[in-house]
Amino acid sequence: MIITPLILIGGIFGTLLLCYVTVVFLISRLTSDNSIMDVFYGPAFAVTAWLTIWMSGLWSLGAIVGASLVTVWAARLAIRIGRKNLGQPEDARYAKWRQAWCAHGTLYFTLRSYLQINLLQGIIIAIVSLPLIILITAQIDTLTPLMWLGATVFALGLLYETIADWQLDTFLARKRAGTEEATLMTQGLFAYSRRPNYFGESVIWWGLAILAFSTLPLGWLAFLSPLCITYILTKVTGPMLEAQFLDRYPDEYSAYMASTNYFVPGKKKGV
């Protein structure tokens, strides 16, 4: 039965991922910076995938293509966040948690940090990595048209996210230099949705799910990945950022919300 090797590969992947997030936790304790998990988040997918392929010996074309695509995504994400955080104190979100958790004692802070920041993200990474686990298990050495479609969707999502991040970073750089008068980034891809980088991120994982879908009888499980990440982006992370912007720029951001789609790109409302 196909479920047996799928569970086996999933077990190897999960064990390696547990070791990975635990090592990151130990590093965060040594550096007194829980926000380093943000830098190590993307590489967790790639490192665990390649180690699983190596340990299982399943060097199929499908597995290599899937792991390679995710490696490109992970490298870009890690470099961007690493450059942003280099030389900076612990991210404000994590610093706020540190202050609240430390009030209950060192042991509570340590356990809460590991469980909420590292282990919880490890569980999410495992779910989002289901297409990779399926591709490794399937041992496919010929890419079908559907798999090519999935890889193309992945690439388009990565391109869209990269452009959105570049436009945002350029805007913020102008703000820091004092050469940008606009309060909010509402140009470029941000003219079509308030979270174009999140939309691109979601498309990436829908693409990987399409790539893995037809490789196994249980390939439909791959779609749990984009469903999970899309839910987090639209119902958890996105609303948190929306609330922050509304608090800082109530009038400007309310007007932006009224005129611009939240997630899926589209023309201006009322235009």
GUVOLO-734689 format. One record per residue (C-alpha): residue number from 0; x, y, z. Coordinates in nm, 2 decimals, always signed. Example, Ala and Ser with C-alpha at 12.3 -4.5 7.8 and 13.67 -1.06 7.14 Angstrom:
2
NODE/0/+1.23/-0.45/+0.78
NODE/1/+1.37/-0.11/+0.71
END
This chain:
271
NODE/0/+0.00/+0.00/+0.00
NODE/1/+0.12/+0.35/-0.09
NODE/2/+0.04/+0.48/+0.25
NODE/3/+0.32/+0.28/+0.42
NODE/4/+0.61/+0.45/+0.23
NODE/5/+0.43/+0.78/+0.26
NODE/6/+0.42/+0.75/+0.64
NODE/7/+0.79/+0.63/+0.64
NODE/8/+0.91/+0.93/+0.44
NODE/9/+0.69/+1.16/+0.64
NODE/10/+0.84/+1.02/+0.95
NODE/11/+1.19/+1.08/+0.83
NODE/12/+1.10/+1.43/+0.72
NODE/13/+0.93/+1.51/+1.05
NODE/14/+1.21/+1.38/+1.27
NODE/15/+1.47/+1.58/+1.08
NODE/16/+1.25/+1.89/+1.10
NODE/17/+1.21/+1.85/+1.47
NODE/18/+1.59/+1.84/+1.51
NODE/19/+1.62/+2.15/+1.29
NODE/20/+1.38/+2.36/+1.48
NODE/21/+1.53/+2.25/+1.81
NODE/22/+1.88/+2.35/+1.69
NODE/23/+1.74/+2.69/+1.59
NODE/24/+1.58/+2.72/+1.94
NODE/25/+1.92/+2.65/+2.10
NODE/26/+2.08/+2.92/+1.88
NODE/27/+1.80/+3.16/+1.98
NODE/28/+1.88/+3.10/+2.34
NODE/29/+2.25/+3.16/+2.29
NODE/30/+2.18/+3.49/+2.10
NODE/31/+1.89/+3.60/+2.31
NODE/32/+1.69/+3.65/+1.99
NODE/33/+1.38/+3.45/+1.92
NODE/34/+1.32/+3.63/+1.59
NODE/35/+1.61/+3.44/+1.42
NODE/36/+1.34/+3.17/+1.35
NODE/37/+1.22/+3.40/+1.08
NODE/38/+1.55/+3.38/+0.90
NODE/39/+1.57/+3.00/+0.94
NODE/40/+1.20/+2.94/+0.85
NODE/41/+1.25/+2.92/+0.47
NODE/42/+1.57/+2.70/+0.48
NODE/43/+1.38/+2.46/+0.71
NODE/44/+1.19/+2.34/+0.41
NODE/45/+1.49/+2.30/+0.18
NODE/46/+1.73/+2.16/+0.43
NODE/47/+1.48/+1.90/+0.56
NODE/48/+1.38/+1.80/+0.20
NODE/49/+1.74/+1.74/+0.08
NODE/50/+1.83/+1.55/+0.40
NODE/51/+1.52/+1.33/+0.36
NODE/52/+1.61/+1.26/-0.01
NODE/53/+1.97/+1.18/+0.10
NODE/54/+1.87/+0.96/+0.39
NODE/55/+1.61/+0.77/+0.20
NODE/56/+1.82/+0.74/-0.12
NODE/57/+1.52/+0.84/-0.33
NODE/58/+1.69/+1.07/-0.58
NODE/59/+1.40/+1.08/-0.83
NODE/60/+1.35/+1.36/-1.08
NODE/61/+1.03/+1.47/-0.92
NODE/62/+1.19/+1.49/-0.58
NODE/63/+1.49/+1.69/-0.71
NODE/64/+1.27/+1.93/-0.90
NODE/65/+1.04/+1.99/-0.60
NODE/66/+1.34/+2.04/-0.36
NODE/67/+1.52/+2.26/-0.61
NODE/68/+1.22/+2.49/-0.65
NODE/69/+1.17/+2.52/-0.28
NODE/70/+1.55/+2.59/-0.23
NODE/71/+1.53/+2.89/-0.46
NODE/72/+1.23/+3.02/-0.27
NODE/73/+1.39/+2.95/+0.07
NODE/74/+1.72/+3.12/-0.03
NODE/75/+1.55/+3.44/-0.15
NODE/76/+1.34/+3.45/+0.17
NODE/77/+1.63/+3.39/+0.41
NODE/78/+1.85/+3.65/+0.24
NODE/79/+1.58/+3.91/+0.24
NODE/80/+1.49/+3.86/+0.61
NODE/81/+1.86/+3.82/+0.71
NODE/82/+1.96/+4.15/+0.54
NODE/83/+1.66/+4.32/+0.70
NODE/84/+1.74/+4.19/+1.05
NODE/85/+2.12/+4.21/+1.03
NODE/86/+2.25/+4.42/+1.32
NODE/87/+1.90/+4.49/+1.45
NODE/88/+1.76/+4.41/+1.79
NODE/89/+1.51/+4.13/+1.84
NODE/90/+1.19/+4.19/+1.63
NODE/91/+0.93/+4.39/+1.82
NODE/92/+0.68/+4.11/+1.81
NODE/93/+0.92/+3.87/+1.97
NODE/94/+1.04/+4.13/+2.22
NODE/95/+0.69/+4.19/+2.33
NODE/96/+0.64/+3.82/+2.38
NODE/97/+0.97/+3.80/+2.57
NODE/98/+0.86/+4.07/+2.81
NODE/99/+0.53/+3.90/+2.88
NODE/100/+0.66/+3.55/+2.91
NODE/101/+0.96/+3.64/+3.13
NODE/102/+0.72/+3.78/+3.38
NODE/103/+0.62/+3.42/+3.46
NODE/104/+0.98/+3.31/+3.51
NODE/105/+1.27/+3.17/+3.31
NODE/106/+1.13/+2.82/+3.28
NODE/107/+0.80/+2.94/+3.15
NODE/108/+0.97/+3.17/+2.90
NODE/109/+1.19/+2.89/+2.78
NODE/110/+0.91/+2.64/+2.73
NODE/111/+0.67/+2.89/+2.58
NODE/112/+0.94/+3.01/+2.33
NODE/113/+1.01/+2.65/+2.22
NODE/114/+0.65/+2.54/+2.19
NODE/115/+0.50/+2.85/+2.03
NODE/116/+0.79/+2.99/+1.82
NODE/117/+0.98/+2.68/+1.72
NODE/118/+0.77/+2.37/+1.76
NODE/119/+0.45/+2.52/+1.64
NODE/120/+0.62/+2.66/+1.33
NODE/121/+0.78/+2.32/+1.28
NODE/122/+0.43/+2.16/+1.27
NODE/123/+0.31/+2.42/+1.02
NODE/124/+0.62/+2.36/+0.81
NODE/125/+0.55/+1.99/+0.81
NODE/126/+0.19/+2.04/+0.68
NODE/127/+0.30/+2.29/+0.42
NODE/128/+0.58/+2.05/+0.31
NODE/129/+0.33/+1.77/+0.22
NODE/130/+0.39/+1.82/-0.16
NODE/131/+0.76/+1.77/-0.10
NODE/132/+0.70/+1.45/+0.10
NODE/133/+0.47/+1.32/-0.17
NODE/134/+0.72/+1.40/-0.45
NODE/135/+1.00/+1.22/-0.26
NODE/136/+0.78/+0.92/-0.19
NODE/137/+0.64/+0.89/-0.55
NODE/138/+0.98/+0.84/-0.72
NODE/139/+0.87/+1.00/-1.04
NODE/140/+1.14/+1.03/-1.31
NODE/141/+0.93/+1.18/-1.59
NODE/142/+0.75/+1.51/-1.56
NODE/143/+0.39/+1.51/-1.69
NODE/144/+0.22/+1.81/-1.84
NODE/145/+0.03/+1.87/-1.51
NODE/146/+0.36/+1.86/-1.32
NODE/147/+0.51/+2.12/-1.57
NODE/148/+0.20/+2.33/-1.51
NODE/149/+0.26/+2.31/-1.13
NODE/150/+0.62/+2.41/-1.17
NODE/151/+0.52/+2.71/-1.39
NODE/152/+0.26/+2.82/-1.14
NODE/153/+0.52/+2.80/-0.87
NODE/154/+0.76/+3.01/-1.07
NODE/155/+0.50/+3.27/-1.15
NODE/156/+0.41/+3.30/-0.78
NODE/157/+0.78/+3.34/-0.68
NODE/158/+0.82/+3.61/-0.95
NODE/159/+0.51/+3.79/-0.83
NODE/160/+0.62/+3.78/-0.46
NODE/161/+0.98/+3.88/-0.55
NODE/162/+0.86/+4.19/-0.74
NODE/163/+0.62/+4.29/-0.46
NODE/164/+0.89/+4.26/-0.20
NODE/165/+1.13/+4.46/-0.42
NODE/166/+0.88/+4.73/-0.47
NODE/167/+0.80/+4.75/-0.10
NODE/168/+1.17/+4.75/+0.00
NODE/169/+1.25/+5.02/-0.24
NODE/170/+0.96/+5.23/-0.11
NODE/171/+1.08/+5.18/+0.25
NODE/172/+1.43/+5.27/+0.15
NODE/173/+1.30/+5.60/+0.01
NODE/174/+1.11/+5.66/+0.33
NODE/175/+1.42/+5.62/+0.53
NODE/176/+1.62/+5.85/+0.30
NODE/177/+1.35/+6.11/+0.33
NODE/178/+1.28/+6.12/-0.05
NODE/179/+0.94/+5.95/-0.04
NODE/180/+0.64/+6.17/+0.06
NODE/181/+0.37/+5.90/+0.04
NODE/182/+0.25/+5.76/+0.37
NODE/183/+0.17/+5.41/+0.24
NODE/184/+0.29/+5.19/-0.04
NODE/185/+0.00/+5.19/-0.28
NODE/186/+0.18/+5.18/-0.62
NODE/187/+0.30/+4.90/-0.84
NODE/188/+0.15/+4.56/-0.75
NODE/189/+0.02/+4.72/-0.43
NODE/190/-0.23/+4.92/-0.64
NODE/191/-0.41/+4.59/-0.72
NODE/192/-0.40/+4.42/-0.37
NODE/193/-0.29/+4.53/-0.03
NODE/194/-0.09/+4.21/+0.02
NODE/195/+0.06/+4.12/-0.32
NODE/196/+0.36/+3.94/-0.16
NODE/197/+0.12/+3.72/+0.04
NODE/198/-0.07/+3.64/-0.28
NODE/199/+0.25/+3.54/-0.45
NODE/200/+0.34/+3.32/-0.15
NODE/201/+0.01/+3.15/-0.17
NODE/202/+0.04/+3.09/-0.55
NODE/203/+0.38/+2.93/-0.49
NODE/204/+0.24/+2.65/-0.27
NODE/205/-0.06/+2.60/-0.50
NODE/206/+0.19/+2.54/-0.77
NODE/207/+0.39/+2.29/-0.57
NODE/208/+0.06/+2.11/-0.48
NODE/209/-0.03/+2.08/-0.85
NODE/210/+0.32/+1.95/-0.92
NODE/211/+0.28/+1.67/-0.66
NODE/212/-0.10/+1.60/-0.71
NODE/213/-0.09/+1.34/-0.98
NODE/214/+0.22/+1.15/-0.85
NODE/215/+0.04/+0.93/-0.59
NODE/216/-0.31/+0.79/-0.53
NODE/217/-0.31/+1.00/-0.22
NODE/218/-0.17/+1.30/-0.41
NODE/219/-0.47/+1.51/-0.31
NODE/220/-0.31/+1.55/+0.03
NODE/221/-0.07/+1.79/-0.13
NODE/222/-0.35/+2.05/-0.14
NODE/223/-0.35/+2.07/+0.24
NODE/224/-0.03/+2.27/+0.20
NODE/225/-0.17/+2.57/+0.01
NODE/226/-0.49/+2.56/+0.20
NODE/227/-0.29/+2.58/+0.53
NODE/228/-0.06/+2.86/+0.41
NODE/229/-0.34/+3.06/+0.24
NODE/230/-0.55/+3.04/+0.56
NODE/231/-0.26/+3.17/+0.77
NODE/232/-0.18/+3.45/+0.53
NODE/233/-0.54/+3.56/+0.50
NODE/234/-0.68/+3.49/+0.84
NODE/235/-0.39/+3.52/+1.08
NODE/236/-0.08/+3.72/+0.96
NODE/237/-0.26/+3.95/+0.72
NODE/238/-0.53/+4.07/+0.97
NODE/239/-0.25/+4.14/+1.23
NODE/240/-0.07/+4.37/+0.99
NODE/241/-0.40/+4.53/+0.88
NODE/242/-0.47/+4.62/+1.24
NODE/243/-0.12/+4.76/+1.29
NODE/244/-0.16/+4.99/+0.98
NODE/245/-0.51/+5.10/+1.09
NODE/246/-0.37/+5.19/+1.43
NODE/247/-0.08/+5.39/+1.29
NODE/248/-0.26/+5.54/+0.98
NODE/249/-0.63/+5.52/+1.05
NODE/250/-0.75/+5.77/+0.78
NODE/251/-0.50/+5.68/+0.51
NODE/252/-0.53/+5.30/+0.55
NODE/253/-0.90/+5.31/+0.57
NODE/254/-0.91/+5.48/+0.24
NODE/255/-0.66/+5.23/+0.10
NODE/256/-0.88/+4.94/+0.22
NODE/257/-1.19/+5.09/+0.07
NODE/258/-1.03/+5.12/-0.28
NODE/259/-0.80/+4.82/-0.30
NODE/260/-0.86/+4.44/-0.28
NODE/261/-0.72/+4.27/+0.02
NODE/262/-0.55/+3.96/-0.12
NODE/263/-0.64/+3.86/-0.48
NODE/264/-0.53/+4.13/-0.73
NODE/265/-0.80/+4.32/-0.91
NODE/266/-0.88/+4.67/-1.03
NODE/267/-0.95/+4.95/-0.80
NODE/268/-1.29/+4.93/-0.63
NODE/269/-1.54/+5.17/-0.79
NODE/270/-1.33/+5.21/-1.10
END
